[in-house]
Amino acid sequence: MTSMLERAAQLTRYLAYSVAALAVSTTGALAAQPEPWQLGFQKFVTPVGQQLNELHNWLLILIFAIAIFVLVLLAYVCVKFKASNNPTPSKTTHNTLIEVLWTAIPVLILVVVAIPSFKLLYYQDRAVDPDMTVKVIANQWYWRYEYPDQELGFDSVMVPDDEIGEGQIRTLSVDNNMVVPVGAKVQVLVTAEDVMHSFFVPSFGVQVYGTPGRVNETWVEITEPGVYYGQCNQICGLNHAYIPIVVEAMSKDDYAAWLKEAKEEHAMNDAPATKVASALTK
């Protein structure tokens, strides 16, 4: 009896934590990081992320519809053709119409799914008329962010456990955030110095591999100010778990003030030969 009461109390606590976490995630300004007992995606704050969420929700409905149809069909077959209802089973081995249908219908479903999928893939592939460029260079085990248009660059390293300050998050906070202005279309060029890495920020709906000797491209246009967290999700060696990504989106005025200070602190002596937004818009 005592054991049952303890289990009931534990279940009640878990339920309370779940409801509280769900309330926080739905009423907070944004979900820039994973939350305890979180359901669903983090809140998307880019056009790409919002379209990913719409496609995901539509596919979820389609998958449920298919699953329910198959379940109903199986139940019908079980009842229709059970031994008591069908004492003399048919020995039919082929049915041309059914075989055509169970081949053609899945093909049509895949075509219907492929059309919006390819549209979204092309939409997120390249920035059209970007306002600025950030080059992301992955290393074992830190990130380097370069702003070729502004001729500045800096490393971003995870804050060690013994140096975590107020408001910082263990294994997610870094010493230097990647900073961009809200509403700007940012071309993101991703590469790596040593092994394969992955630039992954859930709230942006962005995941791009960084490969040595190759530059991959994506873009973001953040709609809400805030601090957004991500991590490398490509196993990249011993300290793979300690290479977080922090992107801070500021208002244009705050970004201009940050940029003025960053140019003094992180100025690059020689601007790299990189295809940047300023060159694309000329």
C-alpha positions as CSV (number, residue, x, y, z in Angstrom):
1,M,0.0,0.0,0.0
2,T,2.8,2.4,1.0
3,S,4.6,1.6,-2.3
4,M,1.5,2.4,-4.3
5,L,1.1,5.7,-2.5
6,E,4.7,6.6,-3.1
7,R,4.4,5.8,-6.8
8,A,1.2,7.9,-7.0
9,A,2.9,10.8,-5.3
10,Q,5.9,10.6,-7.7
11,L,3.6,10.5,-10.7
12,T,1.7,13.5,-9.4
13,R,5.0,15.4,-9.0
14,Y,6.1,14.5,-12.6
15,L,2.7,15.7,-13.9
16,A,3.0,19.0,-12.0
17,Y,6.5,19.5,-13.3
18,S,5.3,18.8,-16.9
19,V,2.4,21.2,-16.6
20,A,4.6,23.9,-15.1
21,A,7.3,23.5,-17.8
22,L,4.7,23.6,-20.5
23,A,3.2,26.8,-19.1
24,V,6.6,28.4,-19.0
25,S,7.4,27.4,-22.6
26,T,4.1,28.7,-23.9
27,T,4.0,32.0,-22.0
28,G,7.7,33.0,-22.0
29,A,9.1,35.5,-24.5
30,L,10.9,32.8,-26.4
31,A,12.3,29.3,-26.1
32,A,15.9,30.0,-26.9
33,Q,17.2,26.8,-25.2
34,P,15.9,23.3,-24.3
35,E,13.4,23.4,-21.3
36,P,12.7,20.6,-18.8
37,W,9.8,18.5,-20.0
38,Q,9.5,20.5,-23.2
39,L,7.0,19.3,-25.8
40,G,7.6,19.9,-29.4
41,F,10.1,22.2,-31.0
42,Q,11.7,25.2,-29.6
43,K,10.0,28.4,-30.7
44,F,11.1,29.3,-34.3
45,V,12.2,32.8,-34.9
46,T,13.2,32.7,-38.6
47,P,11.1,32.4,-41.8
48,V,12.9,29.1,-42.5
49,G,12.0,27.7,-39.1
50,Q,8.4,28.7,-39.4
51,Q,8.1,27.0,-42.7
52,L,9.7,23.9,-41.3
53,N,7.2,23.9,-38.5
54,E,4.3,24.2,-40.9
55,L,5.6,21.3,-43.0
56,H,6.2,19.2,-39.9
57,N,2.6,19.8,-38.7
58,W,1.2,19.0,-42.2
59,L,3.2,15.8,-42.4
60,L,2.1,14.8,-38.9
61,I,-1.6,15.0,-40.0
62,L,-0.8,13.0,-43.2
63,I,1.0,10.3,-41.2
64,F,-1.8,10.0,-38.7
65,A,-4.3,9.7,-41.5
66,I,-2.3,6.9,-43.2
67,A,-1.9,5.1,-39.8
68,I,-5.6,5.3,-39.0
69,F,-6.5,4.1,-42.5
70,V,-4.1,1.1,-42.2
71,L,-5.5,0.3,-38.7
72,V,-9.1,0.4,-39.9
73,L,-8.2,-1.8,-42.9
74,L,-6.5,-4.3,-40.7
75,A,-9.4,-4.4,-38.3
76,Y,-11.8,-4.9,-41.2
77,V,-9.7,-7.7,-42.6
78,C,-9.5,-9.4,-39.2
79,V,-13.3,-9.3,-38.8
80,K,-14.3,-10.0,-42.4
81,F,-12.0,-12.9,-42.9
82,K,-11.8,-14.6,-39.5
83,A,-12.5,-18.4,-39.5
84,S,-16.1,-18.1,-38.2
85,N,-17.1,-15.6,-40.9
86,N,-15.1,-17.2,-43.7
87,P,-15.0,-21.0,-43.3
88,T,-14.0,-21.5,-46.9
89,P,-11.2,-19.1,-47.6
90,S,-10.5,-17.8,-51.1
91,K,-7.4,-19.1,-52.9
92,T,-7.0,-15.9,-55.0
93,T,-3.3,-15.0,-55.3
94,H,-3.4,-11.9,-57.5
95,N,-5.7,-8.9,-58.0
96,T,-4.5,-6.5,-60.7
97,L,-6.5,-3.5,-59.5
98,I,-5.4,-3.8,-55.9
99,E,-1.7,-4.3,-56.9
100,V,-1.9,-1.2,-59.1
101,L,-3.5,0.8,-56.3
102,W,-1.0,-0.2,-53.6
103,T,1.8,0.8,-55.9
104,A,0.4,4.0,-57.4
105,I,-1.1,5.5,-54.2
106,P,2.1,5.5,-52.2
107,V,4.0,7.0,-55.2
108,L,1.4,9.8,-55.4
109,I,1.7,10.4,-51.6
110,L,5.5,10.7,-52.0
111,V,5.1,13.1,-54.9
112,V,2.8,15.3,-52.8
113,V,5.2,15.3,-49.9
114,A,8.2,15.9,-52.2
115,I,6.9,19.1,-53.7
116,P,6.8,21.3,-50.5
117,S,9.9,19.5,-49.2
118,F,12.0,20.5,-52.3
119,K,10.5,24.0,-52.2
120,L,11.7,24.4,-48.6
121,L,15.1,22.9,-49.3
122,Y,15.7,25.5,-52.1
123,Y,14.2,28.3,-50.0
124,Q,16.7,27.7,-47.1
125,D,19.7,26.9,-49.4
126,R,20.9,30.4,-50.3
127,A,20.4,34.0,-49.1
128,V,18.9,36.2,-51.8
129,D,20.2,39.8,-51.5
130,P,21.7,39.4,-48.0
131,D,22.2,42.4,-45.8
132,M,25.4,41.0,-44.2
133,T,27.6,38.0,-44.1
134,V,29.0,35.9,-41.1
135,K,31.6,33.3,-41.8
136,V,31.4,30.4,-39.3
137,I,34.6,28.4,-38.9
138,A,34.4,25.3,-36.8
139,N,37.4,24.0,-34.8
140,Q,38.1,21.3,-32.2
141,W,36.4,22.5,-30.0
142,Y,35.3,26.1,-30.5
143,W,33.8,28.3,-33.1
144,R,35.3,31.3,-34.9
145,Y,33.0,34.0,-36.3
146,E,34.2,36.4,-38.9
147,Y,32.3,39.4,-40.3
148,P,34.1,40.1,-43.7
149,D,31.9,43.1,-44.4
150,Q,33.0,44.7,-41.1
151,E,36.5,43.2,-41.2
152,L,36.3,41.7,-37.7
153,G,36.5,38.2,-36.3
154,F,36.7,36.4,-32.9
155,D,36.8,33.0,-31.3
156,S,33.8,31.7,-29.3
157,V,34.8,29.2,-26.5
158,M,32.5,27.5,-24.0
159,V,32.6,29.0,-20.5
160,P,34.2,26.3,-18.1
161,D,32.1,25.0,-15.2
162,D,34.2,26.8,-12.6
163,E,33.8,30.2,-14.4
164,I,30.0,30.1,-14.9
165,G,28.5,33.4,-13.9
166,E,25.0,34.6,-13.1
167,G,22.6,34.1,-16.0
168,Q,25.0,31.8,-17.8
169,I,24.1,28.2,-18.6
170,R,26.4,25.2,-18.1
171,T,27.8,23.7,-21.3
172,L,25.8,26.3,-23.4
173,S,27.2,29.7,-22.5
174,V,30.3,31.0,-24.3
175,D,32.8,33.9,-23.9
176,N,31.9,35.7,-27.1
177,N,28.4,35.4,-28.8
178,M,27.8,35.6,-32.5
179,V,25.8,38.9,-32.7
180,V,23.4,39.9,-35.5
181,P,20.7,42.5,-35.9
182,V,17.0,41.6,-35.8
183,G,15.3,41.7,-39.2
184,A,18.5,41.5,-41.2
185,K,19.0,38.8,-43.8
186,V,22.3,37.2,-42.7
187,Q,24.2,35.0,-45.1
188,V,26.0,32.3,-43.1
189,L,29.0,30.6,-44.6
190,V,30.1,27.5,-42.7
191,T,33.4,25.7,-42.9
192,A,35.8,23.8,-40.7
193,E,39.5,23.8,-40.0
194,D,40.1,20.2,-38.9
195,V,37.2,17.6,-38.9
196,M,33.5,17.7,-39.8
197,H,31.3,19.8,-37.5
198,S,27.7,20.9,-37.7
199,F,26.3,24.4,-37.1
200,F,22.9,23.6,-35.5
201,V,20.6,26.2,-33.9
202,P,17.1,24.7,-33.3
203,S,15.2,28.0,-33.0
204,F,16.5,29.0,-36.5
205,G,15.6,25.7,-38.2
206,V,19.2,25.6,-39.4
207,Q,21.7,22.8,-39.5
208,V,24.7,23.1,-41.8
209,Y,27.8,20.8,-41.9
210,G,31.2,22.4,-41.7
211,T,33.6,20.5,-43.8
212,P,37.3,21.2,-44.2
213,G,38.2,22.6,-47.6
214,R,34.5,23.4,-48.4
215,V,32.2,26.3,-47.7
216,N,28.5,25.6,-47.2
217,E,25.9,28.3,-47.1
218,T,22.6,29.0,-45.4
219,W,20.8,32.1,-44.1
220,V,18.8,33.4,-41.2
221,E,16.5,36.4,-40.6
222,I,15.7,36.6,-36.9
223,T,12.4,38.2,-36.1
224,E,12.7,38.5,-32.3
225,P,15.6,39.8,-30.1
226,G,17.0,37.3,-27.7
227,V,19.8,34.8,-27.1
228,Y,19.6,31.6,-29.0
229,Y,21.5,28.4,-28.2
230,G,22.7,25.6,-30.4
231,Q,25.4,22.9,-30.4
232,C,27.5,21.0,-32.9
233,N,25.6,17.8,-33.5
234,Q,28.2,16.1,-35.6
235,I,30.5,13.9,-33.5
236,C,33.8,15.7,-33.8
237,G,36.1,14.2,-31.3
238,L,36.8,14.0,-27.6
239,N,35.1,17.3,-26.6
240,H,32.2,17.1,-29.0
241,A,29.8,17.9,-26.1
242,Y,31.6,21.1,-25.3
243,I,31.3,23.2,-28.5
244,P,28.1,25.2,-28.0
245,I,26.7,28.0,-30.3
246,V,25.3,31.2,-29.0
247,V,23.7,33.7,-31.3
248,E,22.5,37.0,-29.9
249,A,19.9,39.0,-31.9
250,M,19.9,42.7,-31.1
251,S,17.9,45.7,-32.2
252,K,19.7,47.7,-35.0
253,D,20.7,50.4,-32.6
254,D,22.2,48.0,-30.0
255,Y,23.9,46.1,-32.8
256,A,25.5,49.3,-34.1
257,A,26.8,50.0,-30.6
258,W,28.1,46.5,-30.3
259,L,29.7,46.7,-33.7
260,K,31.6,49.8,-32.8
261,E,33.2,48.2,-29.8
262,A,33.8,44.9,-31.6
263,K,35.7,46.6,-34.4
264,E,38.1,48.0,-31.8
265,E,38.5,44.7,-29.9
266,H,38.3,42.1,-32.7
267,A,39.5,43.9,-35.8
268,M,41.1,41.7,-38.5
269,N,44.4,42.9,-40.0
270,D,43.7,41.3,-43.4
271,A,40.1,40.8,-44.6
272,P,39.8,37.2,-46.1
273,A,38.9,36.7,-49.7
274,T,35.3,35.7,-49.0
275,K,32.2,36.1,-51.1
276,V,30.3,38.5,-48.9
277,A,26.9,40.3,-48.8
278,S,28.5,43.7,-49.8
279,A,29.8,42.1,-53.0
280,L,26.5,40.4,-53.8
281,T,24.4,43.5,-53.6
282,K,26.6,45.6,-56.0
